[in-house]
Amino acid sequence: MTYCVAIHVDRGIVFASDSRTNAGVDYVTTYSKMHLFTPQPDRLFVLLSAGNLATTQEVINRIQRDLEDPHAQTSLRTTKYLFEAARYVGAMNSSVAHEHTDELQQSGFNAEATFILGGQIRGHPPAIFLIYPQGNYVSASPETPYLQIGESKYGKPILDRIIDPTIELEDAARCALVSLDSTMRSNISVGPPIELSIYPTDSFQLSHRVSLRNGSLYFASIQKQWNIGLREAFDSLPPFDWELGENG
């Protein structure tokens, strides 16, 4: 399983992903699920992936192939809008999955993959898109300025409570880490290394990209402080009336 999240705020985008993959309890390994493409100085794309590893790797390989082909009709180099890039990745994802569906289903595997594409093309604002296995896509909104793929339910409550478009990029990044930590605590198929990237609006480069492994002092500090804060918040909840000896 996988958990990836992208958060789009006024000052830019935060991307975060785990790196654990598994094919049963006896085969667990790590692969990066965060892919960076900077085909020209006027554009930057980050692609987060979840689902069938073979499908996601082939999609990434085909994207790279088109970027290296100067005669490719469509690529991340030629798209004029970010939604066109999302449509391009979606069509490729659907095509790759369709090619391998029959053979994988016979072996009991699902060929589907899901992506989050985010970034910016000069002249247009940054954006993030959730790309479905069928090839269609949706974008984030000011009311819900984040997108998730994979094992999303455990990390969603903190995003709903904290994230809004005005939050600082670093606060959004800390929220993404807490969201991942919450998921890791509830699902052992999601695990480190944790990859985190920060893209400031109109910069066309990542300001920070880090990999937080087991034993990372910073991530351990985030986990410890969050646990302490939750415990203190819980302990401060008001008592029931009957605990105070009151009627009612």
Secondary structure, 3 states (H helix, E strand, C coil): CCEEEEEEECCEEEEEECCEEECCCCCEEECCCEEEEEEECCEEEEEEEEECHHHHHHHHHHHHHHHHCCCCCCCCCCCCCHHHHHHHHHHHHHHHHHHHHHHHHHCCCCCCEEEEEEEEECCCCCEEEEECCCCCEEECCCCCCEEEEECCCCCHHHHHHHCCCCCCHHHHHHHHHHHHHHHHHHCCCCCCCEEEEEEECCCCCCCEEEEECCCCHHHHHHHHHHHHHHHHHHHCCCCCHHHHCCCC
